[in-house]
């Protein structure tokens, strides 16, 4: 896992944007690299959030290449949205093992909170902000979550119709959480495989 952490830090530090150094320092200080990804669902283990983002980045890149969309998004934007879309989860879960407890003092919000936390350190492009904002798809709509929704469904439809990458990013995020993050965890939510298996050459399709 340490190897993956260092790899991700290097990717973030390679982004040539003012404030990125401060952002990485904040991520190291606030527990981002060790944070669970949920209380008891996908990524509900130490560093589960990082694993989710790592697998999402890989899948998103694969799909961008598959559909010939490389010219439509800069490489640094892929890194920012992959590792920044769920910053809202940092500090959200308490405990040492699954099931983790929800931190009742956690600020409200999901995508909007992630965007807010990112913008404390770096500027986001319009494309980056849109990909992060709509990465929850229908689950982030006012219609789906009466008290947790962050946008009306018509805004989501407009974003997806006008921006193929926003829709693709949602699908990759959903596929990563639903299909690519199961077998790395034992029944207690602990990682079963070692660094080499998770980070070096194990096909994501083998982890389904």
Buried (B, 14 or more C-beta within 10 A) or exposed (E): BEEBBEEBBEBBEEBEBEBBBEBBEBBEEBEBBBBBBBBEBBBBBBBBBBBBBBBBBBBBBEBBEEEEEEEBBBEBBBBBBBBBBBBBBBBBBBEEEBBBEEEEEBEEBBBBBBBEBBEEBBEBBEBBBBBBBBBBBBBBBBEBBEEBBBBEBEBBEEBBEEBEBBBBBBBBBBBBBEBBBEEBBEEEBEBEBEEEBBBEEEEBEEBE
